[in-house]
């Protein structure tokens, strides 16, 4: 017989435990963004990450990959958000930026319609979509997930390259984006 208490316990386990498991399997990494502070990301412990810092105080390009092979690649390029008078990191501004990228990629996608999905975290918000390449060349990734995420006064332009539309790495990368935070520098 089904006891209501058991259903409550099961519901708790299904809602709370996945986030607890995810939290245990990540490590906080900090990437200095000149003039903005540090971008804090919770990256799965098994992933390799690196930041390439271009000259002249430009933001770094952050990449994440599996420990071996090339099953996926995540690239995050932080950029200054538009000034508040220009829309800043408003939901409308971010959604518009994601739609511009989506519309540019639509002709090369297998999907008839690319659907934007919202990302919402404690300090981050944005949109993403996934597309399958109509004509991939040998050795190229079959799928791409693109995201635009606002964090503090930064706009993150994100590309996730992967082989399968339902790849677990995409879900994990979206979690990394949801948990993104900007730590402002100390001082005046």
N, C-alpha and C positions, 0 to 999 in steps of 0.2 A: 504494500500500500504506500502511496506517495504522501509524505508528511510535509506540510507547508514550511516547516523549519528547514527541511532538507533543500527545498527549492530556493529558499533565501540564501542558504549557504552556497549552493551551486551558483546562483546569480552573483554573489559576492566574489567567488573564485574566478568566474569568467570575466568580471569587470576589473577587479583589482590586481589579480595575480599577473596577467600579461604585462601590465605596466611595471610591476615590481621586478619581474624577470628581466625586462628590457633595461631597467635602471641598473641592475647588477651587472649586466653585460656590457656596459659602456664606461668610458673614461672621459673626463672633462679635458678638452684641449683648448688652448688659448692662442689666437692668432692676432698679432698686433696690426691694427689698421691705422696708419698715420693720420693724425688729426681727428680721430674719432674714438680711440680707446682700443679695447680688445674684443674681438668676436669670440664668444665662448660657445663651443660645440660639444655635445655629448656624443662621442663617436664610438661605435661598437669596438670593443677591445681587439677583436681579431682583424680589423681593417688596418691597412697602412695609410697614413696621411702625410701630406707634405704641403708646404707653402712656398711658392716661388715669388720672391719679392722683387718687383721691377725697380729700376732706378728712379730717382727724383720723387720719393715719397708717394708713389702711386700705391693703391691697395694691392695686396698679394692675390695670387690665384691659388686657391686651395683645392687640392685633389685628394680623393679617397679611392682606394682600390682594395681588392681582396688580398689576403696574405700571399697567395700564389695565383698565377694565371691571369686571365683578363676577362673574367665572367662579367664584370661591370666596371664602370669608372664614373665617379661623381666629380664634377668641377663646380666650384662656387667662386664667383667673382663679385666681391662686395664693391659697391659704388656709392658715392654720396647720394642721398635721396634728394629729389627736387626741393627747393626752398618752400616753406609753408605757403607762401603767397602763390606758388605754382601747384599746390596740391599736396606737397610733402609726401608722406607715407600713408596717405588716406587710402581707404579701401578702394575707392573709385580710381585713384591714380595707379595702384598696384594691379587692379583687375584690367584696366586699360592696357598697361604694359604687357601683361600676360596674353591678352587678346591679340595684340599686334604680333607677338611671336607666333601664337597659334595660327593666325591667318596667313602668315608668311610661310609656315611649314605645311599647311593643309594640302596644297597641290601635290606634295611629295609623299603623302600618307595613304596607306591602305584604307584607313577608316574614312567613311563618308562624312562623319562629323566628329570633330575633336571636342571633347567636353572638359570644361574647366571644373576643377574640384578645389574647394576652399581648404586652406591650411590655417589652423588657429591654435596658437600655443600661448603660454603665459606672457611672453614678451615678443612674439613673432606672429605675423599674419600675412597671408598671401594666397596664391592660386597656382595650380599645376595642371598639366595634361600629359597624356602619353600618346605617342604616335608610332606606328609601324611603318618602316621604310618600304615604299613600293618597289624599289629596284636597288637593293643593297648589293654592293660589290663584294667579291670574295674577301673574307677576313674582316669585313665591317660589322658593326653592331646592327642587329635587326630592329631594335626599338630605342626610342629616346623619350625620356620624360623631361619636360622643361618646367621650371618653376620661377616665379618672381615672388620674393618674400621681403617684407619690411621688418627691420629690427632696429629699434632706436632711430638714429638718423642715417641709417644705411639701407640700401636696396640691394638684396642679394639676387644675382642672376645665376640660376642653377641649371646645369645640364647633367642628366643621369643617362649614361649609355648602357644598354643591357641587351641580352639575347632573347628574353621571354617577357611578354607583356605582363604576366603576373609574377614577376621575379620578387622573391622575398627581400632582396637588397633594395628594391624601390621602396617598399614599405618601411624598411629600416632607415633609408635616407630621408624619407618624409618625416619620420620621427626625429631625426637629427635636426631638421629644419624647424619643426614645431618647438623644440626645446632650445633653439638658438637664443642667445642673449648678448647684449652689448654692454660691456663693462667700461664705463667712462673713466678717463684718466683722473688721478688725484691732482689736486692743485686748483689754482684760480681759473 
